Amino acid sequence: MSVAGNLARVREQIADSCRRAGVKEDSVTLIAVSKTVGDEAIMEAYNAGQRQFGENRVQEYLRKAEALPDDIEWNLIGHLQTNKAKYIIGPDIFLLQSLDRLELAKTLEKYCALRDVNLRVLIQVNLSREESKSGVFKEDLAEFLGDLTACSHLEIKGLMTIGPHTDDEKAIRAVFAEAKALFDRLACQIPDFEYLSMGMSNDFELAILEGSNMVRVGTSIFGARNYSK
Ligand SMILES: *Cc1c(COP(=O)(O)O)cnc(C)c1O
């Protein structure tokens, strides 16, 4: 199937999940995760109307942001090394979705202050507690948010989380439900706390049923990734 065809199918699945969840069909933002994907395939999605894309490597993101249309909204979704932080400050980033530690926040704040710009971020939370995942643990979140008040150039726009690595739908939904409860609680305290980013190719429909309003889908749109390229 073509990228445009895949994209249409994913959009239909999102709309269907929204109906089942009882939310408006346009209330979920689709991030097309284009890491490792070539420019041609990205342009096929772009020409089918997709504007939000997600990347996880700084070098690759910078090259694509330069080469591809200016009205693309880029999201950084992967673990960001502190020494790469300075390269991502700029107008092209829609959201850094993977703010997961204070050291990174302080470094981003420093470069934002130097350049007098703000950066919109999601806090990545690790609710499944899998060691392979980054993210702030639930019990550390209040302290982390307290520390972030010193970072006046970081706009905290919501939470990002990754579902547990399992086929057990109940276990996946339980983690997403926990994220949603956390999100709702924080949304009462933090102004403009808008996005709950959860759900990937394997679990975005479950995520929407549990209240996700932003899904990050790669494989179901672009096919299996080829890391050797
Ligand atoms: C790669 C990636 C995705 C997309 O995963 P697919 O399974 O290809 O849809 C979503 N979120 C994050 C954080 C990722 O690293």
The ligand as an SDF file (V2000), in Angstrom:
LIG
                    3D

 15 15  0  0  0  0  0  0  0  0999 V2000
    9.3390    5.3110   16.8700 C   0  0  0  0  0  0  0  0  0  0  0  0
    8.4280    5.9540   17.8240 C   0  0  0  0  0  0  0  0  0  0  0  0
    7.0480    6.0280   17.5750 C   0  0  0  0  0  0  0  0  0  0  0  0
    6.3690    5.3910   16.3700 C   0  0  0  0  0  0  0  0  0  0  0  0
    6.3800    4.0070   16.5020 O   0  0  0  0  0  0  0  0  0  0  0  0
    5.5750    3.0440   15.4730 P   0  0  0  0  0  0  0  0  0  0  0  0
    5.4630    1.7800   16.2370 O   0  0  0  0  0  0  0  0  0  0  0  0
    6.4500    2.9300   14.2720 O   0  0  0  0  0  0  0  0  0  0  0  0
    4.2890    3.6760   15.1800 O   0  0  0  0  0  0  0  0  0  0  0  0
    6.2540    6.7040   18.4960 C   0  0  0  0  0  0  0  0  0  0  0  0
    6.7920    7.2650   19.6120 N   0  0  0  0  0  0  0  0  0  0  0  0
    8.1000    7.1970   19.8930 C   0  0  0  0  0  0  0  0  0  0  0  0
    8.6000    7.8320   21.1500 C   0  0  0  0  0  0  0  0  0  0  0  0
    8.9620    6.5390   19.0230 C   0  0  0  0  0  0  0  0  0  0  0  0
   10.2650    6.4700   19.3200 O   0  0  0  0  0  0  0  0  0  0  0  0
  1  2  1  0
  2  3  1  0
  2 14  2  0
  3  4  1  0
  3 10  2  0
  4  5  1  0
  5  6  1  0
  6  7  2  0
  6  8  1  0
  6  9  1  0
 10 11  1  0
 11 12  2  0
 12 13  1  0
 12 14  1  0
 14 15  1  0
M  END
$$$$
